[in-house]
Amino acid sequence: MKFTVNKTISAQQKLSRKLVASKKTIAIVPTMGSLHDGHRSLIKRALKLADVVVTTIFVNPTQFGPGEDFKRYPRSAKSDLELIQKAGSKVVFIPKVQDMYTDDYRTYVSVHKLTDDLEGASRPNHLRGVTTVVTKLFNIVRPDFAVFGMKDYQQAMVLKRMVADLNWPIKMVICPTVREKDGLALSTRNGYLSPMHREQATALYQALRIARKLCMEGEERISVILRDMRRELHDLAPAGKVDYIAFTDMETLRPVTRIEKDTVVSLAVRLGSIRLIDNMKIG
């Protein structure tokens, strides 16, 4: 199959119908562009699952809140296409904002309860924007598999629940977080960091490592783990402002009072104007 870039919804729908009719399986890798090695790893995973991988590039306005970085979010279509093609994905879908959201657009998709805390509390309507755009992409691309990263842990669990609740025959695949050599989770927003803030950003990973180490040593008290995580963040990232540190069940996202099986610790920290998130399974 030749490398194909579809820029209209109708073109992607036509191709997807053709692939389904020829009994080809499809995997989707949704992205907002400005791709890095984390995205490359998702494409590589998708290639092992399906006959055709469709990588989407769409900076989705409905998941950005007032004052967030929608307008300055980096767009790098040329380098993105090069990375996608080298990674092995054969189809790229790059819709226009005006096609995805017409002037009279009225329909949104919400997943209740799972979106109340963590990012949902800090960024109202962010997750509603994610679930809405992913629903649209699923309907257009018609995938058998959908591949996401664990860095956006809450998002992945919300989408997994959405797929189950709406009875889509889509297998959700959640891949491990890809990190820099110093542990910082790969993110497009890392490129915004000043040299000082980039150095201090490693504190997120180090705080998560402390949580995991304490759990491996048998510590179950969240108060103790939280104390040591905050101390590490304060020492390594004095310029950082902690938005939240949360201990939740991996599937239900419910808060836990003691470390249990499948406990995940998540955190969000702001360095200057840049807000970073990360997480780690510790139970």
Secondary structure by P-SEA (a helix, b strand, c coil): ccbbbbccaaaaaaaaaaaaaabbbbbbbbccccccaaaaaaaaaaaacccbbbbbbcccccccccccccccccccaaaaaaaaaaacccbbbbbcccccccccccbbbbbcccccccccccccaaaaaaaaaaaaaaaaacccbbbbbccaaaaaaaaaaaaaaacccbbbbbbcccccccccccccccccccaaaaaacaaaaaaaaaaaaaaaaccccaaaaaaaaaaaaaaacccccccbbbbbcccccccccccccbbbbbbccccccbbbbcccccc
